[in-house]
Amino acid sequence: MPALEPILASYRDRVTVRRSGTPTGSCVVYWMQRAQRAHDNPALDLAVDLANALRLPLVVFFGLIPYPGANLRHYAFLQQALPDTARRLAARNIAFVIQRHPQSDLAAFCSQTDAALLVGDENPLREPAHWRTVLAKKLRIPYFTVDADVVVPSRLLLKAQYAARTIRPRLQALFADYLVPCANPHAEVAFPNPPSSLDPASDLTAPWPSLDRTVPPLSTFTAGTTAALDLLHHFVTHRLATYPMLQGDPAADATSRLSPYLHFGHISPLTIALAVRNADAPDLAKEKYLDQLITWRELAINFVAFHPLYDSFECAEPWAHRSLAAHASDPRPTLYTLPQLEAADTHDHLWNAAQLQMLHLGWMHNYMRMYWAKKILEWSPSPQQAYHSALYLNDKYFLDGRDPNGYAGIAWSIAGKFDRPWFDRPIFGVIRYMSGTAAARKFDAPAYIRSMYALAHRPL
Ligand SMILES: Cc1cc2nc3c(=O)[nH]c(=O)nc-3n(C[C@H](O)[C@H](O)[C@H](O)COP(=O)(O)OP(=O)(O)OC[C@H]3O[C@@H](n4cnc5c(N)ncnc54)[C@H](O)[C@@H]3O)c2cc1C
């Protein structure tokens, strides 16, 4: 039996041993959950290394199962990427087995295939964390997980971080060790298996009556690693240099729009970070972009990992709770119901435009996401109701919804998380306010409004 410890140790702080033991069996299984890619995926790379050391084939298991809040829009995007992933896995001699709801059962699969060990990727959200715990109790084989979707392994941050300014230096101090290419990202499996069971191009959700099909799929983003790499190349070549100037302008197509691909793990943050760092662009542009991609994104992941109430108004800082409570009975001259908000049916064309972008593009510019959430606070009967409405819409319509970034973004906008107290004002208390007038001074709001109304075929 070859020693596996040196292989595990070479992945440093990314690996967690969920169940130890001696691997005996006929194959290695990698449970692909969050890192849905065959490229720059340290969880997959670890599985390849272990399979080769044990002289066993490697099978990637992908189970399509119900996820809270996910609907047809999300599953259509997820499915669209699978043929691309299957091709890329085949190029590395890796078998790809897809099981669909309700037959999907990883523990049963491991025993049917006589798995010697299981490798999984990590996801800090509540539901997948629960799946990992349950699975570790059911399994009788070694089970390792890999923190594959961050630049700096989350555990090295040790505790909850309270602001971008506290996490930034900690992350940057670790770049020399972790902002480096994967050791052997194209390594092939030496002892291949027969190929996949289900056709990755088939409609895997067809026999699934309980799936919410009311939110239609989109043609605005093409899913998968190949599409993500193309978008990255375009961004780095044509947009990165102007990112610091135009990043805050919702009317300009100046950001990378990679968030749906990061959410589904079609691309690694490391792939993006290295492409940006090596780009022919001013240092300021690289720094600004990497700050969004690494500081803000990994702050959101840290928030979710350390805060059990990450998707609840209760996550607010004490100063925010106190201030919003003190303004709970303030008159609210403008109130909208959730159906009115959902239908983009308010008096504010700028807000409606943002909501239309969400409905019809499945994505929204960062500045508009902040404005959008803050207006929901202003127009709701209570901060708790505002929180609920913002989360509901965010996770229902965004392709990148149900993500740590969304939970942190809503917490920032409505509950003051990672922000500081501002001037006291009605309804908001000391939560930072954003006005439509200020937005109009900052960018060409009429152009943004026109373009989003046109996207939705709605007359102005
Ligand atoms: C109310 C609100 C809700 C949000 N909901 C989501 C969501 O559901 N899913 C989601 O992925 N992001 C969310 N964000 C964060 C941010 O708006 C998006 O990540 C960003 O707009 C995605 O566009 P992009 O890929 O072009 O970003 P770019 O500007 O190209 O940035 C590159 C990457 O950096 C990360 N990033 C950028 N801005 C932020 C930020 N403020 N916080 C954390 N990470 C960031 C993202 O991963 C992004 O893809 C939300 C922000 C707010 C204020």
The ligand as an SDF file (V2000), in Angstrom:
LIG
                    3D

 53 58  0  0  0  0  0  0  0  0999 V2000
  -27.2510   43.3530   -2.5640 C   0  0  0  0  0  0  0  0  0  0  0  0
  -26.1610   42.5600   -3.2350 C   0  0  0  0  0  0  0  0  0  0  0  0
  -26.4200   41.2840   -3.6860 C   0  0  0  0  0  0  0  0  0  0  0  0
  -25.4110   40.5280   -4.3090 C   0  0  0  0  0  0  0  0  0  0  0  0
  -25.7070   39.2630   -4.7270 N   0  0  0  0  0  0  0  0  0  0  0  0
  -24.7160   38.4950   -5.2650 C   0  0  0  0  0  0  0  0  0  0  0  0
  -24.9690   37.1390   -5.6120 C   0  0  0  0  0  0  0  0  0  0  0  0
  -26.0740   36.6230   -5.3990 O   0  0  0  0  0  0  0  0  0  0  0  0
  -23.9560   36.4230   -6.1550 N   0  0  0  0  0  0  0  0  0  0  0  0
  -22.7130   36.9680   -6.3990 C   0  0  0  0  0  0  0  0  0  0  0  0
  -21.8260   36.2710   -6.9060 O   0  0  0  0  0  0  0  0  0  0  0  0
  -22.4470   38.2400   -6.0640 N   0  0  0  0  0  0  0  0  0  0  0  0
  -23.4000   39.0220   -5.4950 C   0  0  0  0  0  0  0  0  0  0  0  0
  -23.1210   40.3060   -5.1310 N   0  0  0  0  0  0  0  0  0  0  0  0
  -21.7210   40.7990   -5.2620 C   0  0  0  0  0  0  0  0  0  0  0  0
  -21.3910   41.5060   -6.5970 C   0  0  0  0  0  0  0  0  0  0  0  0
  -22.3590   42.4590   -6.8860 O   0  0  0  0  0  0  0  0  0  0  0  0
  -21.2680   40.5280   -7.7690 C   0  0  0  0  0  0  0  0  0  0  0  0
  -20.3850   39.4760   -7.4240 O   0  0  0  0  0  0  0  0  0  0  0  0
  -20.6990   41.2140   -9.0230 C   0  0  0  0  0  0  0  0  0  0  0  0
  -21.5420   42.2770   -9.3980 O   0  0  0  0  0  0  0  0  0  0  0  0
  -20.5970   40.1990  -10.1390 C   0  0  0  0  0  0  0  0  0  0  0  0
  -20.2740   40.8120  -11.3620 O   0  0  0  0  0  0  0  0  0  0  0  0
  -18.8750   40.5760  -12.0550 P   0  0  0  0  0  0  0  0  0  0  0  0
  -18.5480   39.1270  -12.0630 O   0  0  0  0  0  0  0  0  0  0  0  0
  -18.9010   41.2950  -13.3570 O   0  0  0  0  0  0  0  0  0  0  0  0
  -17.9040   41.3260  -11.0410 O   0  0  0  0  0  0  0  0  0  0  0  0
  -16.4280   41.8870  -11.2540 P   0  0  0  0  0  0  0  0  0  0  0  0
  -16.4320   43.3320  -10.9340 O   0  0  0  0  0  0  0  0  0  0  0  0
  -15.8830   41.4820  -12.5610 O   0  0  0  0  0  0  0  0  0  0  0  0
  -15.6410   41.1790  -10.0490 O   0  0  0  0  0  0  0  0  0  0  0  0
  -15.0250   39.8920  -10.1910 C   0  0  0  0  0  0  0  0  0  0  0  0
  -15.5010   38.9660   -9.1260 C   0  0  0  0  0  0  0  0  0  0  0  0
  -15.1810   39.5050   -7.8480 O   0  0  0  0  0  0  0  0  0  0  0  0
  -16.2000   39.1410   -6.9180 C   0  0  0  0  0  0  0  0  0  0  0  0
  -16.8550   40.3500   -6.4210 N   0  0  0  0  0  0  0  0  0  0  0  0
  -17.0380   41.5250   -7.0520 C   0  0  0  0  0  0  0  0  0  0  0  0
  -17.7010   42.3900   -6.2530 N   0  0  0  0  0  0  0  0  0  0  0  0
  -17.9490   41.7340   -5.1070 C   0  0  0  0  0  0  0  0  0  0  0  0
  -18.6090   42.0800   -3.8960 C   0  0  0  0  0  0  0  0  0  0  0  0
  -19.1240   43.2960   -3.6810 N   0  0  0  0  0  0  0  0  0  0  0  0
  -18.7090   41.1500   -2.9300 N   0  0  0  0  0  0  0  0  0  0  0  0
  -18.1740   39.9220   -3.0840 C   0  0  0  0  0  0  0  0  0  0  0  0
  -17.5300   39.5410   -4.2210 N   0  0  0  0  0  0  0  0  0  0  0  0
  -17.4320   40.4350   -5.2090 C   0  0  0  0  0  0  0  0  0  0  0  0
  -17.2270   38.3130   -7.6700 C   0  0  0  0  0  0  0  0  0  0  0  0
  -16.9370   36.9560   -7.4800 O   0  0  0  0  0  0  0  0  0  0  0  0
  -17.0050   38.7530   -9.0990 C   0  0  0  0  0  0  0  0  0  0  0  0
  -17.4130   37.7930  -10.0400 O   0  0  0  0  0  0  0  0  0  0  0  0
  -24.1090   41.0800   -4.4960 C   0  0  0  0  0  0  0  0  0  0  0  0
  -23.8510   42.3830   -4.0410 C   0  0  0  0  0  0  0  0  0  0  0  0
  -24.8570   43.1070   -3.4160 C   0  0  0  0  0  0  0  0  0  0  0  0
  -24.5560   44.5020   -2.9340 C   0  0  0  0  0  0  0  0  0  0  0  0
  1  2  1  0
  2  3  1  0
  2 52  2  0
  3  4  2  0
  4  5  1  0
  4 50  1  0
  5  6  2  0
  6  7  1  0
  6 13  1  0
  7  8  2  0
  7  9  1  0
  9 10  1  0
 10 11  2  0
 10 12  1  0
 12 13  2  0
 13 14  1  0
 14 15  1  0
 14 50  1  0
 15 16  1  0
 16 17  1  0
 16 18  1  0
 18 19  1  0
 18 20  1  0
 20 21  1  0
 20 22  1  0
 22 23  1  0
 23 24  1  0
 24 25  2  0
 24 26  1  0
 24 27  1  0
 27 28  1  0
 28 29  2  0
 28 30  1  0
 28 31  1  0
 31 32  1  0
 32 33  1  0
 33 34  1  0
 33 48  1  0
 34 35  1  0
 35 36  1  0
 35 46  1  0
 36 37  1  0
 36 45  1  0
 37 38  2  0
 38 39  1  0
 39 40  1  0
 39 45  2  0
 40 41  1  0
 40 42  2  0
 42 43  1  0
 43 44  2  0
 44 45  1  0
 46 47  1  0
 46 48  1  0
 48 49  1  0
 50 51  2  0
 51 52  1  0
 52 53  1  0
M  END
$$$$
